[in-house]
Amino acid sequence: MNISPPLVDIKINEESRVPKYKQVVDSIIEGIARGDLKIGQKIPSINGLSEECYLSRDTVEKAYRLLKEKKIIVSVKGKGYYTARTDLISKINIFFMINKLSSYKMQIYNSFVNRIGVNGHANLFIYHCEQSLFVKTLEKNISAYDYYVIMPHFKNEKLMHISNTNEVLRALEKIPKDKLLLMDNDKPEITGEYASVYQDFENDIYYALTKGLEKLRSYNKLILVYPQKAVYPYPLRILHGFRKFCVEHSFDFEVLNEIYDDMGLQSHDAYIIIEENDLVNIVKQVREQGLRLGKDIGIISYNDTPLKELLGITVISTDFRLMGETAADMLLNNRREKVKNAFRFLDRNSV
């Protein structure tokens, strides 16, 4: 009597500290990579593999669930499980999580994906600065990816920016440090040697404004429009850096929560604007009141966009494209470094 060989060569090392469900996942991926399993080939059922390999049903079920999430296998109702796509097998699979869906964050993501190219596949997740959603999403996807690229920006109950909480730190600590890259904000105090590409929010604005010091000297007052409470809050370190610059260079200054309608703008005030809506509002009021931009009223916008370049708005900004490319290069070359991203003063004569 001939006994057919098993369809999948599952290698389980009882002495290994690698969870058994992960060993099942790795064995199936290796089988596809070697060509032992072809696209569309049927693999054992959960019960079948459980009995064949002396594994609990829960272990196999968890392994199959992860393989389905990575789109390596599919389940066909009434028929069983089949291998699906193999185009992800030879690539690195990347979990990419950002705090909000903005043009700046998408610049980073797009440049990251472009630099990774055919070498990897990145899935984008958004947690809207919500701690609970962040933790839930991360725990659901733990062990399912080769690398985890994460931008840690959160808000507290007062809608103010915070870099981490105890729950966030516990979730981040579960990621092997050789698989973790923190992006944009490097403040979470987690252990181990991990990669990061970050902004130094306090010193970045301080040194960028210093680059424009000569032009700013022609204004009587500097006004930072910093939303203290927002759905997507900004780091308080921006505010600290602005105050430090003004105090050290003896500027009269003020911090506003927003640009109000009908402000009655005063000549020789310079504004540093963070939110896009505030930028639109103040430019509109400058025009309505017959003031000259860059002469009577100065405007510096935080974070660059192509539209600001087109409109001639001076900006202080990190290089979002460079941030994404640097992160991709670090993953591709397996470098665990901490790199401060470039931050620039781009003079376009609106100040």
Salt bridges, closest charged atoms under 4 A:
ASP9 OD2 - LYS11 NZ 2.92
GLU14 OE1 - LYS20 NZ 2.84
ASP26 OD1 - LYS22 NZ 2.92
ASP36 OD2 - ARG34 NE 2.76
GLU61 OE1 - ARG57 NH1 3.62
ASP87 OD2 - ARG85 NH2 2.69
GLU130 OE2 - LYS155 NZ 3.38
GLU139 OE2 - LYS174 NZ 3.16
GLU167 OE2 - ARG170 NH2 3.63
GLU173 OE1 - LYS177 NZ 3.00
ASP184 OD2 - LYS105 NZ 3.31
ASP184 OD2 - HIS153 NE2 2.79
ASP204 OD1 - LYS340 NZ 2.75
GLU254 OE1 - LYS221 NZ 2.87
GLU276 OE2 - LYS308 NZ 2.86
ASP296 OD1 - ARG292 NH2 3.12
ASP304 OD1 - ARG348 NH1 2.92
ASP319 OD2 - ARG321 NH2 3.92
ASP319 OD2 - ARG344 NH1 2.86
GLU325 OE1 - ARG115 NH2 3.21
GLU325 OE1 - ARG321 NH1 2.82
ASP329 OD2 - ARG115 NH1 2.74
GLU337 OE2 - ARG335 NE 3.05
ASP347 OD2 - LYS215 NZ 2.77
